[in-house]
C-alpha cells in the first residue's frame, strides 16, 4: 500500500454530498454556513478510531458494498478524498466520507485520516 492513500483536499463533488446530508439534519441557512466553512478549513489528521468513536456511528461491516468499493480503491492505490466533519451541539457529524472512514478502519484503526473539521 502507498504511504499516502489520501488526497490533500476534498474533491468538489464532496461538498454538495455533504450539503445534501446535512440538510436532513439542520436548517438550510446553517448548512450553507457549514459547507462554506468546510471549503475554507485546513485539512487536519485524526485517527480513524477516534473519528468513528466521536461520531457515535457504528462501524459498517466489511462486506458493505460501499466499504468494499473503497477498500478496492485502497488496494489499487487510488487516492481518496478527506472526510468532511461538522461539530454541532456536542455531536460530531460525518457530513461526507462515512464509507471511506469505515474502509480505512479495516486497514488499521490507527490510520491517520485527513479531514476537514468545522
C-alpha positions in Angstrom: 0.0 0.0 0.0 1.2 3.5 -0.8 2.4 5.6 2.1 -0.2 8.3 1.3 -3.5 7.0 0.2 -5.4 10.3 0.6 -5.8 13.3 -1.5 -4.6 16.6 0.0 -8.0 18.3 -0.4 -11.6 17.1 -0.8 -13.0 16.7 -4.3 -15.5 19.3 -5.5 -18.4 16.8 -5.5 -17.9 16.1 -1.8 -19.3 19.4 -0.8 -22.8 19.0 -2.4 -22.9 15.5 -1.0 -22.2 16.9 2.5 -24.8 19.6 2.0 -27.4 17.0 0.9 -26.8 15.0 4.1 -26.6 18.0 6.4 -29.9 19.3 5.1 -31.6 16.2 6.5 -30.4 17.3 10.0 -30.1 21.0 10.0 -31.8 24.1 8.6 -30.6 25.3 5.2 -29.0 28.5 6.5 -26.9 26.7 9.0 -26.0 24.1 6.4 -24.8 26.7 3.9 -22.7 28.2 6.6 -21.1 24.9 7.5 -20.4 24.0 3.8 -18.7 27.4 3.2 -16.6 26.8 6.3 -15.6 23.3 5.2 -14.4 24.7 1.9 -12.1 27.1 3.7 -11.0 24.8 6.5 -7.5 23.4 6.7 -7.1 19.7 6.3 -6.1 18.1 9.5 -5.3 14.5 10.5 -7.2 12.3 13.0 -7.1 8.6 13.7 -10.0 6.6 12.2 -10.9 5.0 15.5 -11.2 8.4 17.1 -13.4 9.8 14.4 -15.7 6.8 14.5 -15.9 6.9 18.3 -16.6 10.6 18.4 -19.3 10.3 15.7 -21.1 7.6 17.7 -21.8 5.8 14.4 -21.4 2.0 14.1 -18.5 0.6 12.1 -20.1 -0.6 8.8 -19.4 -4.3 8.0 -16.5 -5.0 5.8 -18.9 -6.6 3.2 -20.9 -3.4 2.9 -20.8 -2.6 -0.9 -19.6 1.0 -0.4 -16.9 0.0 2.1 -15.8 -2.8 -0.3 -15.5 -0.2 -3.2 -13.3 2.0 -1.0 -11.2 -1.0 0.1 -10.6 -1.9 -3.6 -9.6 1.7 -4.3 -7.0 1.4 -1.4 -5.7 -1.8 -2.9 -5.4 -0.1 -6.4 -3.6 2.7 -4.6 -6.2 5.2 -5.8 -6.2 8.3 -3.5 -9.4 9.0 -1.7 -10.9 12.3 -0.6 -10.6 13.6 3.0 -13.6 13.2 5.3 -15.8 16.2 6.0 -16.8 16.7 9.6 -19.1 19.1 11.4 -19.1 19.6 15.2 -22.6 20.6 16.2 -24.1 20.7 19.7 -21.6 18.3 21.2 -22.1 15.9 18.3 -19.6 15.0 15.5 -21.4 14.7 12.2 -19.7 12.9 9.4 -21.1 15.1 6.6 -19.2 13.2 3.9 -16.9 10.2 3.9 -18.5 7.7 6.3 -17.8 4.7 3.9 -14.2 5.9 3.3 -13.8 6.2 7.1 -15.1 2.6 7.7 -12.9 1.3 4.9 -9.8 3.0 6.4 -10.6 1.5 9.8 -10.3 -2.0 8.3 -6.8 -1.2 7.1 -5.9 -0.2 10.7 -7.9 1.6 13.3 -4.9 3.8 14.0 -4.7 5.1 10.4 -4.3 8.9 10.2 -7.3 10.1 8.2 -7.2 13.6 6.6 -10.4 15.5 7.4 -11.9 19.0 7.5 -13.5 19.8 10.8 -15.7 22.8 11.4 
